[in-house]
Each structure stands twice: as C-alpha cells, then as structure tokens.
Amino acid sequence: MNFIDSRLDRITMYRLLLYYLVGLLGAAMLLSALGFLAFNPLAIALSAGYLVGVSVLTNRIFATIFNVPSNPESSLITALILALIITPSTSAQNLLFLTAAAGLAIASKYILAIRGRHLFNPAAVAVALTAAAAGESASWWVGSAVLAPAVIVGGVLMVRKIRRGQMVATFVLTAVAATAVFALIAHGNIFVVIQKTFLESALLFLAFVMLTEPLTSPTQLHHQRWYGVLAGLLFPPQIHLLSLYSTPELVLLASNIYAFVVNPKVKLLPRLIKTLSWGPNVHDFVFALDKPISYQPGQYMEFTLPHKKPDERGSRRYFTLASSPTEQTLRLGIKIYPQGSTFKQALQAMTATTPFAAAQLGGDFVLPTDPTRKLAFIAGGIGVTPFRSMIKYLVDTNDPRDVTLLYSERNVAELAYGDVFAAAQAKLQTKVVYTLTDPNTLVPADMHAGVITPELIMAEVPDYRERLFYVSGPHSMVKAMQAVLKAIGVSEHNVKVDFFPGYV
C-alpha cells in the first residue's frame, strides 16, 4: 500500500479521476470491439469527443459571462461521466441529446449555484432535466458486468486517494440491504437480485465517481456517513413518490440537497498581499479576503489557479489554512521545490491581479470541543500549517490549553512561524520542541538532532498516554509517526492525522 500511496500522492484527485474515466472508456471500446459490449467502439469515441467539445466550449462561455476562473479539467470530467451514462450513438437525435446534456451540465455549475458553489452534481442535473423535458433518459450503460472489474479497480484507487471509504461503504451496504428488502417483499431470488445490483446496475459507478464528487458531497466524516445512508435508502428502483420512481440521478440530486444543507457555504476570490519565505523552499502566501469567512482552525480549502499547460496535478489543489479565524487575512504555507508542479510555479508568479478562487471548506482535523483535553501536535515540514492556525487561535482567544508541539524540519532556516510559537510559549506556556533532520546542519543547544523518535516523545511528553495526538506532514512521515505512537502504547483512538483530498 505504501507503493500505491506514493504513486497516488503524485497526482491530484481530479487528474486521477480523469485518468479513471478515460480508462473506463478505453476498456469499453476494447470490450465492444471484442463483442462483449453491444456498442460500436467508434460511436463510443465520437460520443465522448462530442461531449468534451460541447462541455469545454460551454464552460468557457459561462466562465466569461460570470467573470470567474475557468477550470477545463472540471468540464472534461463532466463530459466523460456523461459519455459513460448516456448510450453512445452518432444518430442526429442522440447528438441533440448529447448537446443538451453537456450544455445543461455545465450551465448548472453557474446557474444552480449559491455563493459561487454549485448545488447539484452537474451530470445528474443534466440527465434528470433531459428526462423530464424531452423524455431522453440516461441508460447508465457503464453499469455492466463486463465493465465491473475496471470500475472496481479504478474506484478503489479513487477511494484510497480521497479517503472516502466509509461514505462509499455505507452507501453500498445500505443500497444492497434496501434492495434485498424489496426482493424479499416481492418473493424474488435475493441472491440474484444482489448480484445484479452489484454487477449490472449503476451502483458501483455512482458510488465511486459521482457520490464522492467533492463540491456536492459533505466535507466532514459524520455527515458523509449519513449522506451514504440517505443515498443508499433511496437507491432501490421501487422507491417512488407518486409516479416519480427512483433513478440514479434522482438519488444523487436528493442526496446533494442534504450535502448542501450541512456543508459550509463559502466561495472566495483572495487577493495576494505578500509572500514570506523561510529558507529557499518554504513560503507563506498572505491574501486579502473579498468577504468574511468563518472556519475552524486546522481546516482546509480547495484553491483554483488557472494557468497555461498544467501538468498532471492540474489547476486545483487543496491546502490547509495556516491562518487563524481571528485574523483578517488568509494564509497558505507551502513548500515549493525548483522543479515543482506547474500549479506551484504559477503560485510563485502570482500578483495582486492574478485570478485565484477558494471554495469547499472542510476537514475534521480541528481542536477538540473539550478545552481541558491535553494535546500533542507532531509536525513534519510544511505539515506545521494547521498547528500555526490552531496555536494562533489559542493565543488570540487567550485559550490556555495544555499543548506540546513537536516540530521537525530540515534546518533552522526552514522553521516556519516561529513568531506565533514564541508568543504561545510566552503567553500560554505552550511547550515547543524543535528537531532538525539535516545531518549537515548545526543544531542549536535548545533543539534536537534527527527525526522524532519514541524516546524523544516519551522524554518531552512524559504524560503521552493522557494526550490526544495530532500528526501532520508528508504521507510517509505521518505513517511513521502512527507506527511510533502505536509502539509506545498510544491508542489509535487518541491519534488524529491531517488528510484532505489531493494532498501531495
């Protein structure tokens, strides 16, 4: 799994989803050519290409009208999803259907939106509207037994990447259980029904691809579980309201309403004020806000930075907010290497006029509600950003929580946010322990050399069994610290790790 995780961390979730959808279409064309699917491979390719063209063009038009950053990756994903759920054909009638579906899907992102955030899954909106207005329905042909292995393999990688396993599992189990109940009531063969639900319905594609769409699904774990339950209960086709029977797109739209209610509603257009640096690679970007924002220290947001020729990591990234809710600015602490992604290169080249958008506030890596709970923060490199947010908040609100911070960095020059941590030491008696990992660096007397070890934790945090540990940093470091804490007897229930989609 470490090998898989290291590969997944090299690309964003959006680019992984794009590859996944292209792979499914490629598999469908191959299986059709071999006679395992009743479609013309050329029709699949032409339908997909046509949807891509209409989606990209429509997206550019609406982005210009609404004067917002254009995100071509999003329109590509929407087009490919439509290609997998609308029966491929090159007939004139089907091309009209494809045009309407692609146009409606992209338009919904801009029109069916509140505060710049679209309410519904675009593909689901499109096929629901075409079904209601013109009687043209999506067949969800991707729900085929011969395509199921490809759907499952790619879907598992997606879920592994975005850590939405509990939500997907809750949905699938609830949907299967609800479908089985209807089979029992109808005296049907429950095993055959379950098999068909798994292999010959929209269940898996809906779960892996559409239910998990970040902007229209909950951002916090407890809401994600209920989201999965709700969608699962609505999934059986026997569910109906008067003459309106359940379809995959209607299930998704109904669930999206729940997600919208429970999710924070925020869309920002931050403006760069200044950039601070620690060493050659660690930078702190400070932005002015175009409107007030309410969030919890330690949460993340998704940022969109359109730029020319984006690499495989795309033009959208998730970053933990380094700023505190008590501040009037937004801060992002980011490590940038000379040969870094095109996104980070564009970030370095930003000016006060560069279009930049922030949305999808979320995350459960936040302070506990119990102010008496003893805490220990373990940070590796730029993983210190959520702790800057939390500690700055505690200082500004004069909240004297018992906190110990263990902060590991390569050398003194790259240690970030020393002013905030020094203020916490002076005002709140927060304990801050620095460790430097570069063997060639000079280690000051008040710091430690090397990585964070079990011995260091036990020495600096003698009451470690009583504390709630927060761990943030590179994936390999987080996994290593989880193993270290387990080895010294810290319960896994007392360890929280920072994760957000697209963390690389």
Secondary structure, DSSP 8 states (H G I E B T S, - for coil): -HHHHHHHTTS-HHHHHHHHHHHHHHHHHHHHHTTSSSS-HHHHHHHHHHHHHHHHHHHHHHHHHHT----HHHHHHHHHHHHHHS----SHHHHHHHHHHHHHHHHHHHHSEETTEE-S-HHHHHHHHHHHHH------TT--TTTHHHHHHHHHHHHHHHT-HHHHHHHHHHHHHHHHHHHHHTT--HHHHHHHHHHSSSHHHIIIIITT-GGGS-SSHHHHHHHHHHHHHH-STT-EETTEE--HHHHHHHHHHHHHHHS---EE--EEEEEEEETTTEEEEEEE-SS-----TT-EEEEE---SS--TT-SEEEEE--S-TTSSEEEEEEE--TT--HHHHHHHT--TTS--EEEEEE-S----S-TT--EEEEEEGGGGHHHHHHHHHHHHTT----EEEEEEESSGGG---HHHHHHHHHHH--EEEEEE--TTS---TTSEESS--HHHHHHH-TTGGGSEEEEES-HHHHHHHHHHHHHTT--GGGEEE---TT--
